[in-house]
Amino acid sequence: QVQLMESGGGLVQPGGSLRLSCAASGSIFSINTMGWYRQVPGKEREMVARIVITAGGITHYADSVKGRFTISRDNAKNTVYLQMNSLKPEDTAVYHCHAFVPPNNFWGQGTQVTVSS
């Protein structure tokens, strides 16, 4: 079992920045991949960014956030971060932290990010 605790969401103006944090606890040494997904009402949850821990930290990003968002990991704190810059109104969503421990998926409760003037 893995528990995920997110923080860092909020309201920001277009062009602004936010950093999300996701602290993992439990069977953290079994985690294959960690990442961030987002969801808006009426749409499917989409992958935003992920880091493959078992593959040397290879990262993947959705095309819509490339060049603006950066995912990183602090091994000592068992925490994954999502630095979000140049935020746009279309980035508004509930952001969920995700951990893949084969064959299981674990999710955080989600944190709201609202980009609005």
C-alpha positions as CSV (number, residue, x, y, z in Angstrom):
1,Q,0.0,0.0,0.0
2,V,1.1,3.5,-0.8
3,Q,-0.5,6.7,0.6
4,L,-0.2,10.0,-1.3
5,M,-0.7,13.4,0.2
6,E,-0.9,16.4,-2.1
7,S,-0.6,20.1,-1.4
8,G,0.0,23.3,-3.1
9,G,-3.1,24.0,-5.2
10,G,-4.9,27.3,-5.2
11,L,-6.0,30.3,-7.3
12,V,-3.5,32.0,-9.6
13,Q,-3.7,34.6,-12.3
14,P,-2.9,33.7,-15.9
15,G,0.9,33.7,-16.4
16,G,1.5,32.9,-12.8
17,S,3.2,29.9,-11.2
18,L,2.3,27.2,-8.6
19,R,4.2,24.2,-7.2
20,L,2.3,21.1,-6.2
21,S,3.8,18.6,-3.8
22,C,3.0,14.9,-3.3
23,A,4.4,13.1,-0.3
24,A,4.4,9.3,-0.5
25,S,4.4,6.9,2.4
26,G,4.0,3.2,2.9
27,S,5.6,0.8,0.5
28,I,7.6,3.5,-1.3
29,F,10.4,1.3,-2.4
30,S,8.0,-0.7,-4.6
31,I,7.0,2.4,-6.6
32,N,7.7,2.1,-10.3
33,T,6.3,5.5,-11.5
34,M,4.9,8.6,-9.9
35,G,3.1,11.4,-11.7
36,W,0.4,14.0,-11.9
37,Y,-2.9,13.7,-13.6
38,R,-5.7,16.3,-13.9
39,Q,-9.4,16.2,-14.4
40,V,-12.1,18.7,-15.2
41,P,-15.8,17.9,-14.9
42,G,-17.2,16.0,-17.9
43,K,-13.8,15.0,-19.2
44,E,-11.5,12.0,-18.7
45,R,-8.5,12.2,-16.3
46,E,-5.4,13.0,-18.3
47,M,-1.7,12.5,-17.7
48,V,0.1,15.7,-17.1
49,A,3.6,14.6,-16.2
50,R,5.2,11.4,-14.8
51,I,8.6,10.3,-13.7
52,V,9.7,6.6,-14.1
53,I,11.7,6.0,-10.9
54,T,12.9,2.6,-12.0
55,A,14.2,3.9,-15.2
56,G,16.6,6.5,-13.9
57,G,14.1,9.2,-13.5
58,I,12.9,9.4,-17.1
59,T,10.2,12.0,-17.4
60,H,7.2,12.3,-19.7
61,Y,4.9,15.3,-20.3
62,A,1.6,16.0,-22.0
63,D,2.1,18.1,-25.1
64,S,0.0,20.8,-23.6
65,V,2.4,21.4,-20.7
66,K,5.8,20.8,-22.3
67,G,8.1,23.7,-21.6
68,R,5.9,25.1,-18.9
69,F,5.7,22.3,-16.3
70,T,8.5,20.4,-14.6
71,I,8.2,17.2,-12.6
72,S,10.9,16.4,-10.1
73,R,11.5,14.1,-7.1
74,D,13.2,14.5,-3.7
75,N,14.3,11.0,-2.7
76,A,15.1,12.0,0.8
77,K,11.6,13.4,1.4
78,N,9.8,10.7,-0.8
79,T,8.1,13.7,-2.4
80,V,7.3,14.5,-6.1
81,Y,6.8,18.1,-7.2
82,L,5.1,19.6,-10.1
83,Q,6.4,23.1,-10.9
84,M,3.8,24.9,-13.1
85,N,4.8,28.1,-14.8
86,S,3.1,30.3,-17.4
87,L,-0.3,29.0,-16.2
88,K,-3.3,29.3,-18.5
89,P,-7.0,29.2,-17.8
90,E,-7.2,25.8,-19.5
91,D,-4.9,24.4,-16.8
92,T,-7.7,24.8,-14.4
93,A,-8.5,21.3,-13.0
94,V,-8.3,19.0,-10.0
95,Y,-4.7,17.6,-10.0
96,H,-4.2,14.1,-8.6
97,C,-0.9,12.5,-7.6
98,H,-0.5,9.0,-8.9
99,A,1.8,6.1,-8.0
100,F,2.2,2.9,-9.9
101,V,3.2,-0.2,-7.9
102,P,2.8,-3.1,-10.3
103,P,0.1,-4.1,-10.8
104,N,-1.7,-1.5,-8.7
105,N,-2.4,2.2,-9.1
106,F,-2.7,4.6,-6.1
107,W,-4.2,8.0,-6.1
108,G,-4.1,11.1,-3.9
109,Q,-7.3,12.9,-3.0
110,G,-6.6,15.7,-5.5
111,T,-5.9,19.4,-5.2
112,Q,-7.8,22.2,-7.0
113,V,-5.8,24.5,-9.3
114,T,-7.7,27.5,-10.7
115,V,-6.2,29.9,-13.2
116,S,-8.3,33.0,-13.5
117,S,-8.0,36.7,-13.5
